[in-house]
Amino acid sequence: MKKMIPPLLFLICILVMIVIRNLIVLKEIIPGPINYAGILLIIVGILITIITKKGFEKIDTEIHTFKNPRKLVTDGFFKFSRNPIYLGFTISLIGVWVLLGTILPIIGVLIFIVITNNYYIRYEEKIMVKTFGNEYKKYKSKVRKWI
């Protein structure tokens, strides 16, 4: 699992959602054209992710989940979420779900949230405490994990 980086999990979850939607045909719960609102959510999620990534590049710190960070980022979207990239991925996955229009593809969103929350975030927060100590603990006490 350690080798699977979050963007790969994100893409796998999208594929799972599409496969579920096509294999198990259920009544639409979000009919067209309302389901096209999912496109807006996909765009918002991707924008959050891209803006956050560019912020990492600007201050020259590590974005890769399994490499040690060089700087503690607390500005931008990090003022509202300790994990804005995961939040962006999740918003995009919710957008895919809305676009697909049936209930069962939500499984892909749930898979992403469970793995991210219980594996990636848990791993990263241990590294953050180890690397930044009380500075990170203080930040963590002020900013929520997701939103």
ZIWOUR-V956861 format. One record per residue. N is the residue number from 1. RES is the residue in three letters. SS is DSSP state (helix for helix, strand for strand, loop for the rest). PHI is phi in whole degrees, -180 to 180 (999 if undefined). PSI is psi in whole degrees, 0 to 359 (none if undefined). Layout:
# ZIWOUR-V956861
N & RES & SS & PHI & PSI
N & RES & SS & PHI & PSI
This chain:
# ZIWOUR-V956861
1 & MET & loop & 999 & 327
2 & LYS & loop & -58 & 331
3 & LYS & loop & -80 & 344
4 & MET & loop & -84 & 106
5 & ILE & loop & -78 & 155
6 & PRO & helix & -53 & 319
7 & PRO & helix & -61 & 327
8 & LEU & helix & -68 & 317
9 & LEU & helix & -59 & 318
10 & PHE & helix & -56 & 311
11 & LEU & helix & -66 & 320
12 & ILE & helix & -61 & 318
13 & CYS & helix & -64 & 322
14 & ILE & helix & -62 & 315
15 & LEU & helix & -62 & 317
16 & VAL & helix & -58 & 316
17 & MET & helix & -62 & 316
18 & ILE & helix & -67 & 317
19 & VAL & helix & -62 & 313
20 & ILE & helix & -58 & 315
21 & ARG & helix & -60 & 323
22 & ASN & helix & -87 & 334
23 & LEU & helix & -86 & 324
24 & ILE & loop & -118 & 94
25 & VAL & loop & -85 & 116
26 & LEU & loop & -120 & 168
27 & LYS & loop & -61 & 138
28 & GLU & loop & -66 & 137
29 & ILE & loop & -102 & 341
30 & ILE & loop & -127 & 90
31 & PRO & loop & -73 & 159
32 & GLY & loop & -71 & 150
33 & PRO & loop & -87 & 3
34 & ILE & helix & -59 & 325
35 & ASN & helix & -62 & 341
36 & TYR & helix & -68 & 348
37 & ALA & helix & -61 & 336
38 & GLY & helix & -59 & 328
39 & ILE & helix & -62 & 318
40 & LEU & helix & -61 & 317
41 & LEU & helix & -64 & 319
42 & ILE & helix & -60 & 314
43 & ILE & helix & -65 & 314
44 & VAL & helix & -59 & 313
45 & GLY & helix & -61 & 316
46 & ILE & helix & -66 & 320
47 & LEU & helix & -62 & 317
48 & ILE & helix & -58 & 316
49 & THR & helix & -65 & 313
50 & ILE & helix & -65 & 314
51 & ILE & helix & -61 & 318
52 & THR & helix & -65 & 316
53 & LYS & helix & -60 & 316
54 & LYS & helix & -64 & 326
55 & GLY & helix & -63 & 320
56 & PHE & helix & -62 & 314
57 & GLU & helix & -63 & 320
58 & LYS & helix & -62 & 320
59 & ILE & helix & -96 & 4
60 & ASP & loop & 57 & 59
61 & THR & loop & -124 & 168
62 & GLU & loop & -80 & 132
63 & ILE & loop & -102 & 338
64 & HIS & loop & -65 & 130
65 & THR & loop & -53 & 320
66 & PHE & loop & -103 & 18
67 & LYS & loop & -117 & 153
68 & ASN & loop & -75 & 132
69 & PRO & loop & -70 & 150
70 & ARG & loop & -101 & 337
71 & LYS & loop & -141 & 148
72 & LEU & loop & -88 & 120
73 & VAL & loop & -98 & 124
74 & THR & loop & -132 & 6
75 & ASP & loop & -107 & 183
76 & GLY & helix & 63 & 223
77 & PHE & helix & -66 & 341
78 & PHE & helix & -70 & 351
79 & LYS & helix & -72 & 337
80 & PHE & loop & -112 & 337
81 & SER & loop & -148 & 136
82 & ARG & loop & -74 & 348
83 & ASN & loop & -137 & 60
84 & PRO & helix & -66 & 332
85 & ILE & helix & -68 & 315
86 & TYR & helix & -65 & 323
87 & LEU & helix & -63 & 316
88 & GLY & helix & -62 & 316
89 & PHE & helix & -60 & 317
90 & THR & helix & -65 & 316
91 & ILE & helix & -60 & 318
92 & SER & helix & -64 & 319
93 & LEU & helix & -64 & 321
94 & ILE & helix & -62 & 321
95 & GLY & helix & -61 & 319
96 & VAL & helix & -62 & 316
97 & TRP & helix & -59 & 312
98 & VAL & helix & -61 & 316
99 & LEU & helix & -61 & 321
100 & LEU & helix & -70 & 331
101 & GLY & loop & 82 & 356
102 & THR & loop & -117 & 168
103 & ILE & loop & -74 & 317
104 & LEU & loop & -63 & 330
105 & PRO & loop & -61 & 347
106 & ILE & helix & -57 & 339
107 & ILE & helix & -56 & 320
108 & GLY & helix & -62 & 320
109 & VAL & helix & -64 & 314
110 & LEU & helix & -65 & 320
111 & ILE & helix & -59 & 314
112 & PHE & helix & -61 & 313
113 & ILE & helix & -63 & 314
114 & VAL & helix & -63 & 312
115 & ILE & helix & -66 & 315
116 & THR & helix & -62 & 312
117 & ASN & helix & -67 & 318
118 & ASN & helix & -93 & 348
119 & TYR & helix & -122 & 293
120 & TYR & helix & -62 & 308
121 & ILE & helix & -65 & 316
122 & ARG & helix & -58 & 315
123 & TYR & helix & -62 & 310
124 & GLU & helix & -63 & 321
125 & GLU & helix & -68 & 328
126 & LYS & helix & -63 & 317
127 & ILE & helix & -65 & 319
128 & MET & helix & -63 & 317
129 & VAL & helix & -64 & 315
130 & LYS & helix & -63 & 320
131 & THR & helix & -81 & 317
132 & PHE & helix & -113 & 354
133 & GLY & loop & 55 & 231
134 & ASN & helix & -64 & 330
135 & GLU & helix & -61 & 317
136 & TYR & helix & -71 & 320
137 & LYS & helix & -61 & 321
138 & LYS & helix & -65 & 314
139 & TYR & helix & -60 & 314
140 & LYS & helix & -60 & 326
141 & SER & helix & -73 & 341
142 & LYS & helix & -101 & 335
143 & VAL & loop & -122 & 133
144 & ARG & loop & -71 & 158
145 & LYS & loop & -63 & 313
146 & TRP & loop & -106 & 288
147 & ILE & loop & -148 & none
